[in-house]
């Protein structure tokens, strides 16, 4: 319904695609029942088996018609705000060829409670692609949200899309590869989406299994060659502190499995730091 409520901006959309990754519920049927607009048409893209999120998105983008220049990707449990589509359309039409993405801030909510109101400055800024932006994003973390972004299809395919083997940090991996390619990003300083937090989310699962740590270490190792030595040490120090906090929390909550996992990952973190330094000075 959030997309249907975008008003006259829908007239400039080629098609709306529902990428159903073999969902066991009635997602596809419900969408067809609700979608009353003739322009744009609703196209359903359903896999015969579950391929996981990143492969599903990559396959769907590859299936888009050749004349489609930009696409907007949004997860099913997020909610676009009323000016979502119009704001992205205006920014994309003004973007030069070096801009490969237009992204925006977003609100975070859980149930009926808003946890974060997002960036309310109302302006925009340009993030220049290159090694400096890659290093800054490694230290800051993934400030970009794929569900609140317009992506140039050509750039997405050239960068290689999302990494199929990752479950938690694929957005961050893609963002770093994107910036490394030299493409720029226009960031709109206003919330255009509401992001839903819940216990069953991928983020919640990742924190419990330290999957976010594992995938982050893999990503940092890939870019160690362009990082400075003190940045490598700082990143792994911060990771060690995060793991220590998780370890203490697990001990307090009498969760030996999580406590053991966090302690074990301290060794993994140290080994990754050494590997990054070797890559740096090789």
Secondary structure, DSSP 4 states (H G I P E B T S, - for coil): -TTGGGGGGGGG-SEEEEEE-S-SSSHHHHHHHH---SSSEEEEEE-SS---HHHHHHHHHHTS-TT--EEEE--TT-EE-TTHHHHHHHHHHH--TTEEEEEEEEEEEETTEEEE-------EEEEPPSHHHHHHHHHH-----GGGEEEEHHHHHHHT-S-TT-SSSHHHHHHHHHHHTT-EEEEEEEEEEEEEP-TTSHHHHHHHHTHHHHHHHHHHHHTGGGS-HHHHHHHHHHHHHHHHHHHHHHHHTT-HHHHHHHHHHHHHHHHHHHHHHHHHH-
